Amino acid sequence: MTIRAAAVDDVAAIAAIQQLSPEASQWDPASYLAYDCSVAASDERVLGFLVTRQTAPDEREILNLAVDPSERHSGIARALLECELDRDKTRWFLEVRESNTRAIRVYEKAGFRVAGRRESYYSNPAEPGIVMKFNS
């Protein structure tokens, strides 16, 4: 498996993974290329993706992370996170659906800690967002 910057040719695979991941944010996959978007790939097949952005000189935010359901529990999300966290030593933030306990566990294992809660942050379905913070 390799982790690399996403390219235009990856957008269809990113869209397919996102569609199979209703717990993930459901944004326009083509818009991810305007941010820092990485993919985990094997034999040119995209297995997962991670989208981040800089929000301040010393701060970055994880916007979305999803792995193909057939590839989950194989360390892909962890590898994407570790690669990104190692790339930029700064403060990191993210929001995650309160019901997405699997993602919360992945983020906690990577070193993120709960920093707050945003009521009615998500829609379809409406639910709170859990704010998590990582200091590198």
KOLDO-845132 format. One record per residue (C-alpha): residue number from 1; x, y, z. Coordinates in nm, 3 decimals. Layout:
BEGIN
<site seq="NUM" xx="X" yy="Y" zz="Z"/>
...
END
This chain:
BEGIN
<site seq="1" xx="0.000" yy="0.000" zz="0.000"/>
<site seq="2" xx="0.119" yy="0.350" zz="-0.081"/>
<site seq="3" xx="-0.006" yy="0.686" zz="0.041"/>
<site seq="4" xx="0.010" yy="0.968" zz="-0.209"/>
<site seq="5" xx="-0.155" yy="1.295" zz="-0.302"/>
<site seq="6" xx="-0.493" yy="1.249" zz="-0.466"/>
<site seq="7" xx="-0.525" yy="1.328" zz="-0.836"/>
<site seq="8" xx="-0.817" yy="1.407" zz="-1.064"/>
<site seq="9" xx="-0.821" yy="1.041" zz="-1.173"/>
<site seq="10" xx="-0.893" yy="0.940" zz="-0.810"/>
<site seq="11" xx="-1.214" yy="1.144" zz="-0.770"/>
<site seq="12" xx="-1.446" yy="0.866" zz="-0.892"/>
<site seq="13" xx="-1.294" yy="0.616" zz="-0.646"/>
<site seq="14" xx="-1.312" yy="0.872" zz="-0.363"/>
<site seq="15" xx="-1.679" yy="0.935" zz="-0.450"/>
<site seq="16" xx="-1.753" yy="0.562" zz="-0.445"/>
<site seq="17" xx="-1.588" yy="0.516" zz="-0.104"/>
<site seq="18" xx="-1.770" yy="0.817" zz="0.035"/>
<site seq="19" xx="-2.103" yy="0.687" zz="-0.094"/>
<site seq="20" xx="-2.037" yy="0.354" zz="0.083"/>
<site seq="21" xx="-1.955" yy="0.544" zz="0.404"/>
<site seq="22" xx="-2.272" yy="0.719" zz="0.522"/>
<site seq="23" xx="-2.108" yy="0.796" zz="0.857"/>
<site seq="24" xx="-1.849" yy="1.014" zz="0.677"/>
<site seq="25" xx="-1.913" yy="1.370" zz="0.562"/>
<site seq="26" xx="-2.090" yy="1.373" zz="0.228"/>
<site seq="27" xx="-1.934" yy="1.660" zz="0.033"/>
<site seq="28" xx="-1.859" yy="1.699" zz="-0.336"/>
<site seq="29" xx="-1.556" yy="1.471" zz="-0.385"/>
<site seq="30" xx="-1.416" yy="1.690" zz="-0.663"/>
<site seq="31" xx="-1.390" yy="1.976" zz="-0.411"/>
<site seq="32" xx="-1.141" yy="1.774" zz="-0.205"/>
<site seq="33" xx="-0.869" yy="1.849" zz="-0.459"/>
<site seq="34" xx="-0.883" yy="2.214" zz="-0.349"/>
<site seq="35" xx="-0.754" yy="2.096" zz="-0.009"/>
<site seq="36" xx="-0.480" yy="1.856" zz="0.095"/>
<site seq="37" xx="-0.621" yy="1.520" zz="-0.009"/>
<site seq="38" xx="-0.431" yy="1.194" zz="0.025"/>
<site seq="39" xx="-0.526" yy="0.845" zz="-0.086"/>
<site seq="40" xx="-0.411" yy="0.503" zz="0.023"/>
<site seq="41" xx="-0.375" yy="0.286" zz="-0.286"/>
<site seq="42" xx="-0.274" yy="-0.066" zz="-0.375"/>
<site seq="43" xx="-0.209" yy="-0.165" zz="-0.736"/>
<site seq="44" xx="-0.365" yy="0.168" zz="-0.843"/>
<site seq="45" xx="-0.689" yy="0.087" zz="-0.653"/>
<site seq="46" xx="-0.788" yy="0.357" zz="-0.405"/>
<site seq="47" xx="-0.858" yy="0.198" zz="-0.065"/>
<site seq="48" xx="-0.924" yy="0.512" zz="0.139"/>
<site seq="49" xx="-0.881" yy="0.888" zz="0.150"/>
<site seq="50" xx="-0.807" yy="1.170" zz="0.393"/>
<site seq="51" xx="-0.883" yy="1.541" zz="0.341"/>
<site seq="52" xx="-0.722" yy="1.816" zz="0.551"/>
<site seq="53" xx="-0.672" yy="2.190" zz="0.543"/>
<site seq="54" xx="-0.475" yy="2.457" zz="0.721"/>
<site seq="55" xx="-0.698" yy="2.681" zz="0.934"/>
<site seq="56" xx="-0.428" yy="2.900" zz="1.097"/>
<site seq="57" xx="-0.048" yy="2.920" zz="1.076"/>
<site seq="58" xx="-0.011" yy="2.662" zz="1.355"/>
<site seq="59" xx="-0.335" yy="2.470" zz="1.311"/>
<site seq="60" xx="-0.484" yy="2.214" zz="1.071"/>
<site seq="61" xx="-0.818" yy="2.040" zz="1.049"/>
<site seq="62" xx="-0.918" yy="1.695" zz="0.929"/>
<site seq="63" xx="-1.220" yy="1.738" zz="0.704"/>
<site seq="64" xx="-1.294" yy="1.381" zz="0.604"/>
<site seq="65" xx="-1.152" yy="1.031" zz="0.631"/>
<site seq="66" xx="-1.308" yy="0.718" zz="0.483"/>
<site seq="67" xx="-1.195" yy="0.368" zz="0.389"/>
<site seq="68" xx="-1.361" yy="0.128" zz="0.148"/>
<site seq="69" xx="-1.583" yy="-0.094" zz="0.367"/>
<site seq="70" xx="-1.421" yy="-0.408" zz="0.223"/>
<site seq="71" xx="-1.081" yy="-0.282" zz="0.342"/>
<site seq="72" xx="-1.170" yy="-0.164" zz="0.693"/>
<site seq="73" xx="-0.991" yy="-0.304" zz="0.999"/>
<site seq="74" xx="-0.668" yy="-0.339" zz="0.802"/>
<site seq="75" xx="-0.487" yy="-0.028" zz="0.927"/>
<site seq="76" xx="-0.559" yy="0.197" zz="0.628"/>
<site seq="77" xx="-0.724" yy="0.477" zz="0.829"/>
<site seq="78" xx="-0.442" yy="0.464" zz="1.083"/>
<site seq="79" xx="-0.178" yy="0.478" zz="0.806"/>
<site seq="80" xx="-0.345" yy="0.777" zz="0.641"/>
<site seq="81" xx="-0.365" yy="0.958" zz="0.975"/>
<site seq="82" xx="-0.008" yy="0.879" zz="1.077"/>
<site seq="83" xx="0.129" yy="0.993" zz="0.742"/>
<site seq="84" xx="-0.054" yy="1.324" zz="0.767"/>
<site seq="85" xx="0.021" yy="1.386" zz="1.134"/>
<site seq="86" xx="0.391" yy="1.316" zz="1.073"/>
<site seq="87" xx="0.396" yy="1.549" zz="0.771"/>
<site seq="88" xx="0.295" yy="1.862" zz="0.957"/>
<site seq="89" xx="0.383" yy="1.910" zz="1.323"/>
<site seq="90" xx="0.109" yy="2.141" zz="1.445"/>
<site seq="91" xx="-0.219" yy="2.145" zz="1.637"/>
<site seq="92" xx="-0.489" yy="1.934" zz="1.473"/>
<site seq="93" xx="-0.867" yy="1.946" zz="1.512"/>
<site seq="94" xx="-1.160" yy="1.751" zz="1.374"/>
<site seq="95" xx="-1.531" yy="1.695" zz="1.424"/>
<site seq="96" xx="-1.685" yy="1.350" zz="1.415"/>
<site seq="97" xx="-2.043" yy="1.233" zz="1.443"/>
<site seq="98" xx="-2.125" yy="1.139" zz="1.801"/>
<site seq="99" xx="-2.265" yy="0.806" zz="1.676"/>
<site seq="100" xx="-1.947" yy="0.719" zz="1.483"/>
<site seq="101" xx="-1.783" yy="0.539" zz="1.773"/>
<site seq="102" xx="-1.557" yy="0.338" zz="1.542"/>
<site seq="103" xx="-1.401" yy="0.658" zz="1.404"/>
<site seq="104" xx="-1.373" yy="0.808" zz="1.752"/>
<site seq="105" xx="-1.173" yy="0.501" zz="1.862"/>
<site seq="106" xx="-0.943" yy="0.532" zz="1.557"/>
<site seq="107" xx="-0.880" yy="0.899" zz="1.635"/>
<site seq="108" xx="-0.821" yy="0.827" zz="2.005"/>
<site seq="109" xx="-0.567" yy="0.556" zz="1.917"/>
<site seq="110" xx="-0.389" yy="0.814" zz="1.697"/>
<site seq="111" xx="-0.364" yy="1.050" zz="1.996"/>
<site seq="112" xx="-0.669" yy="1.274" zz="1.954"/>
<site seq="113" xx="-0.866" yy="1.368" zz="2.266"/>
<site seq="114" xx="-1.222" yy="1.496" zz="2.304"/>
<site seq="115" xx="-1.213" yy="1.875" zz="2.334"/>
<site seq="116" xx="-1.580" yy="1.966" zz="2.306"/>
<site seq="117" xx="-1.919" yy="1.900" zz="2.158"/>
<site seq="118" xx="-2.121" yy="2.090" zz="1.897"/>
<site seq="119" xx="-2.495" yy="2.039" zz="1.922"/>
<site seq="120" xx="-2.682" yy="1.987" zz="1.593"/>
<site seq="121" xx="-2.354" yy="2.005" zz="1.399"/>
<site seq="122" xx="-2.447" yy="1.731" zz="1.152"/>
<site seq="123" xx="-2.757" yy="1.681" zz="0.941"/>
<site seq="124" xx="-2.904" yy="1.376" zz="0.764"/>
<site seq="125" xx="-2.946" yy="1.266" zz="1.039"/>
<site seq="126" xx="-2.915" yy="1.557" zz="1.280"/>
<site seq="127" xx="-2.675" yy="1.486" zz="1.564"/>
<site seq="128" xx="-2.399" yy="1.646" zz="1.767"/>
<site seq="129" xx="-2.040" yy="1.665" zz="1.652"/>
<site seq="130" xx="-1.761" yy="1.565" zz="1.886"/>
<site seq="131" xx="-1.464" yy="1.804" zz="1.859"/>
<site seq="132" xx="-1.129" yy="1.631" zz="1.896"/>
<site seq="133" xx="-0.781" yy="1.782" zz="1.930"/>
<site seq="134" xx="-0.429" yy="1.651" zz="1.872"/>
<site seq="135" xx="-0.108" yy="1.832" zz="1.970"/>
<site seq="136" xx="0.201" yy="1.714" zz="1.790"/>
END
